[in-house]
Amino acid sequence: MNSSWHVELDGVSVTYPNGTKALTDVSLRVDAGEMVSVVGLSGSGKSTLIRTINGLVRASGGTVTVGPHEASSLRGRALRELRGHVGMIFQGFNLAERTNVYQNVLVGRFAHSPAWRNLLGIPSSDDREIALSALDSVGMLEKVWARGGALSGGQKQRVAIARALSQQPSIMLADEPVASLDPPTAHAVMSDLRRINQERGLTVMVNIHLMDLAREYTTRMIGLRSGRVVYDGPAHEASDADFEQIYGRPIQVRDQLGAAG
């Protein structure tokens, strides 16, 4: 098991080739083992922020430090090595629909396995044990031979979490992981992420736009509006006025998910 990593952004700006400014002079530090929500509306820059951490988006200015690595300067093999330590969970699950759950989760071991094993599809006994343990930890072990495409949305997201866990990551990033889920399933997935954070001491950063989930499941909240940090503090202390500052408008019904039941 890898130790957890901190994340530090120092004066980070991102401007896309089309001229869109996604982040402007963002500076923040997330300590190892924190459970942080990044809150903002679509277009606020929260997906860009998450993606600078694993190098999917390169900072136009400033530096991004992830554990022992300066992520903003990495290329090639060094960048691939960093990504091997960063678990990533996407809104769209990104599972291979025709492949069984077991094979989907084993993908998380690729960065840590010799190329010949990946090519021939022969996982080591350690890799098998890690993958099955990850599935067990999210309650999906009984679905190990089911096809990815046969699962419900909530089950797919749990398999995606297991795949990220099988990397034995030093940090877990989740980009709108509950956006396409119904309320009970969304609460269950957020509960899984919180439990992983608490039991493993794993650094978890979750992009989310729902104020009640941010308050309930994370300890710290970073609010983004138009690419700038407008709130950074304890999630449970964030007031409705704070959320209105983040959203840049009055709170609406769609800003809250509602109860699990």
Phi, psi and omega in degrees: 000128177286153172284158180285150181249154170270167176229135177223126173250129182236103178061039187278127172234147176227122173239123181283161182305333179278003177096353179293125175270109184269325177225143180227110172051054180271124176232126177196161176228131173249118181285156178303132177089000179284155174243106191239135170258140173250112190249138176175163178285168174304131181090002181281343180107003186291323177293321177298316179303310180300319185285342173289337185287325178253014173078010175291333173235132181267134178294135175282333178207156182084182182232146176242117179249129181233107186058231182276001188253141166269093190299327186291348181248000185280148176221161168055231186297322180296322178291320177297322179296317177302312183298333176296340181257000183243109176284137183231129178241130186251158176301321184269013175073313179058042174267155171278110190296326184271357183257149183287166184302317181303311180294324177299318182288326179298337177305329179296344180268351188303318184294342184250007184243152176299147183303324183294325178294317179297318182295318183271352181068038181243088180289151175287166178297325177297316180298318178299315182296318180296317181295315181293323178295321179296318177296319180297324184291340177249015174070029184241015184296326182289348179260016190303327182257004178286148175288145179305320183289346182270359185268156172286168179302316180295320178294320178299318181292326177292321176295321177297322176295317179298320178299316178295320179296327182293343172290347190050059190286163174262348176206145178242126177247136179229120184257101182049056187291344184244009188298331183252017184251154176285163186306311181299320181290322178299315178298321181296317180293317177296324177295320175301313181296319178295318180296319178299317178300315185286316185286324185258351186064027186275134175296125181232128174238125185238121170282132183203153177244002185261119188293325182289325178290321177299315181295319189281322192251348181240155183267334181228144181233133173248120181259128179246138173218122180052041174080008179237149176283120179245354175208138173208106182185186179302132184296319185289344180269354182293123182272167175303324178296323176297316180295323178294327175293319179294315183283336183073025181192168175298152178295140179240166181303321185289354179280353178232142181281317184103181186290160180288330185259000000 
